[in-house]
Amino acid sequence: MKSAIVVIDMAKDFVYGSLKCERALRIIPNLKRLIEEARRLGVPIIYVNDSHLPVDFEMKLWGEHSMKGSEGSKVIDEIAPEKGDYVLEKRVYSAFYETGLDPLLRSLGVDTVILTGLHTNICVRHTAADAFFRGYKIIVPSDAVEAFTEKDHIEGLEYLKRIYGAEITDVERLLKDIEKMYR
């Protein structure tokens, strides 16, 4: 099994800006720890943030957020990409749709995606759907994803497990598993 960490929408606008999710702050320490350990072990880190154009249909639903080229579309400083990480842009909920994520994962020999970031019930969910349809194993550390509400977060996790067979874990257990795999 070869895995990659996919960090979804940990953009400045989602954590601190125009589409702020207060609950995002609580996952930053876990994400930071997971990313740092994964880098140390050579696990690929792939960031996929919204990078919208003014004409994108999401603007009608969510308002202007994470606009292409804006500061708000960049990964938050606390977990900023480093040399060797991958950064992709998306214009819809799924990190797979027209981003090049699937060919990147395949070129890296990845068969398991570890989905992290925002929002458990929206972008993580749609990314999980596309991962499932492409045959990837899905792991979701429950303390490294978040949503606007506790209800949305819990229902999102339950859906991922029930519909896509996602393994729901936590960062502590996941780090032990990764350590065993990459030793």
N, C-alpha and C positions, 0 to 999 in steps of 0.2 A: 504494500500500500504506500503510495506517495501522495502527500497532501500539500495543499497550499492554503494560506490564510487569505480570505477575501474580506476586505474592510469596506463596507458599504456606507456611503453618505455620511462619513464623519467629517463633513464640510463645516466651515466656519458659520455659514448661514443656518445650518441645522442645529448647531450646538450653542451658538452665541448670537445669531443674527435674525434675519427676517422670518424664518420658519423655526424658531428656537424650540427645542425640546428640553425642558428643565431636567428631565430624567436622564438625559444623555450624560450629564456630569458624573453620575454614579458609575458608569462603565469605563470611564477613561483610565483609571488605575489598572483595571483588569486587562484592558486592551493593550496598554503600554507594556505590562508584564508579559503578556502573551506574544506580542510582536517582538520584543527584545529577545526572549528565549527562542522564538522561532528563527529569528535571524542568526543567532549564535549556532543553531543546529543546521542551518542551511535550508530551512523551509522557505519557499517563496512567499513573499508578501505582495499582495496585489490590491491596490486602492482603486475603488471605482466610485466616483462622485457624480452627482448631477452636474451638468454643464449645459444649461438651457439657452435656447435662442428665444427672443421675444415672441415668436409665433408659436411656440410649443403649446400644445393643448392643455398641459398641466397648469399653465398660467391662469386659466379660467377657474380652476378648482382651488389652487393653492396660493395664487398671487405670485408676484415676481420673487424668485429665490434662486440662489446658486446659478447666477447667470454666467455664461461662457466668458472666461477671461477675467471675471471679477475676483476680488479678494474673498468674497463669500463662498466661492466654489472651490477654494483650496482646502486641503486637509488641515485640520486643526494642528497648531504648533506642537502640542503635547505628544502627538504620535506621528509627526511629520515623516514623509518618505525619506529614505536615505539611499545612497548609492547602492544599486543592485535591486532595489524594489521596483515594482511596476506601477504606473499610474495611468488609468484609463478614464474616459469620460462617457457618461450616459445621458440620454435625453428622456428616458422613460423609467419606469420602476425597476425593471430587471437589469441586473449588471451584465447579462448575456446579450441583450438585444442590440445588435449592430455596434458592439464595442470592441470586438476582437478577443473577448475573454476566452471563448471556447478554443480557438486555435492556439492561443497562448498557453492555456492549461495543457493541451495535447502535446505541444512542442516541449513542454517541461516534463512530460510523462506523468502528469497528475491524474489520479483516479478518485481522489477524495477532496471535497471542498469543505473548508471550515468557514462557515458564514458568520460574520460579526458586523456590528454597527447598527444603523437605523433604517427603518423601523421594523420591528419584529413582524408586524402584521401587514406591512405594505412592501417596501423594497426588498427586505430579506425574504419575505414570502414569495414574491414573484421571481426572485433570483433562484430560490430553492426549486420552484416549479421548473424553470428552464434547466437547472442542473439535473433534476430527476429525469426530465425528458431526454437528456443527453447521456444518461447512464452513469452519472457521478454518484458516489456515496456522499451523503450530506451529514455533517456534524455541526451542531449549533451549541456553543457554550452559552447557557441561559444568562450568565452574568457578564456577557460581552455583547449582548444585543439589548435594545430597549425600544419603547414606544411612548406615545404621548400619555397613555394611561396604563395602570397596572392591569386592568381588564383586557385591553388590547394586547399587551405583552403576553399575558398568560394564555389567552385564546390563540394568539399567533403561534406560540410554542406548541400548544396542543395540536393545532392544525398541521404544522410542519411534521410532527411525529406521526400523526394518524394518516395523513394523505401522502406524504413523500417518504415515510420511513426514516426521517431524520433522527439521528442519535442526538438526544438532548443530554448535555453534560454540563460541567462548569469548568472554569479556567484551571483550577487546581488539578482536577482529574485529567483534563486534557493535556496539561503540561507533563504529567507523569507518563501518559500514553505516548506522547510525542518523543519524550526522552528515550523511552524503550525502543521506538521505531528507528530513531536516527542515531542511536549510539554506535 
